[in-house]
């Protein structure tokens, strides 16, 4: 476990684990640095801290694309990446400065439930 429930990011990770115990991995990520603020994995082959850095680039590139397209009044709510057997979901805070990175099995997890769990916990990062 790479988190402490004594900080907001650690509490969010723990709360998500409580709601989705079968998740594969989860991390709370700072968009500016790409650093994981808290993370947990149930699958040894998935390193959420490494994935955090790469997924930060996905977020930053989408933000740049939105600027280039002059999409006024729009903000990223989440980014969904579907793989053959996994769902990767990035849920951004309202300010867009942090996101929750979640990996679940596409066979074992309902996408709507995963999205709702992240939506219900992302506000805990608005500190």
Protein Blocks (a to p, Z undefined) as FASTA:
>chain_A
ZZdfkbmklmmmmmmmmmmmmbmbdcdddfklopafbdcdfbfklcfklmmmmmmmmmmm
mmmmmmmnopghiacfbdcdddfkbccdddddfkopaccdddddfklpcfklmmmmmmmm
mmmmmZZ
